[in-house]
Amino acid sequence: MQNNIQSSNRPLILISNDDSINAPGLHRLVDYVKDLGDIVVVAPSNPHSGMSSAFTVSSALRIKQCDDYNGARMFTVNGTPVDCIKLGLFAIVPRKPDLVIAGINHGSNSGNSIIYSGTMGAVLEACMEGIPAVGFSLMHHSMKADFDLSASYVTRIVSKVMSSGLPKGICLNVNIPAKVKPVGVKVCRAARGHWSDGYSRYLDPHGNPFYLLKGRFINEDIDATDTDEYWLARNFISVVPVSPDMTCNSEIKPLSHCFDENV
């Protein structure tokens, strides 16, 4: 099939995620975009949520080809989502993809979750490679979550990106409300906030303490009407334009007065 893709005139779409090759959200994403191009999936062999843009530097990475799914070629990598993109581009896809998409993540990546998200780590990596990229997340962590309520929206968003492209250096963070058919789509900004990171303390059978992460997102823009949190609460799909360039350009000149020195 690789030779068929190499000679195909159809767009090439690379798909990854952070919930592993076995995640239902990944398979639903293939279902929703399979008619838009040739699909190659490169996904972690095990879940890697919360890995952000981490990649492997001191262990061997291995590629395993799996059975095709719904016309898509399926591969796993024993690494992170970013490893999947890097190795996928280097050793798996026959040419530069026309689009990279990640997800559909089981759980929200709204607000500042993009900082932690393995799903968006894959998207940002593709963006830095100059490939249009979109991450999709459903605000439902269950492996039995119903993705089909938003199927037509996912297909339309991918179609529009493929037909119109994205600005240079920009990728998209798309979040989908759970358990409802979305009202529509809103392009907006990410809500400012922070995680109230707490830990639950337990004792193992030997009486030694161990800890498991808990916590909740604190929305600092609770009254703002232009954020992803606002529109998701009203059953809209949120689309947040994101750049891997974290430079705060507006502060370069003001801070130069404080720190610049002649050597």
Disulfide bonds with the S-S distance in Angstrom:
none
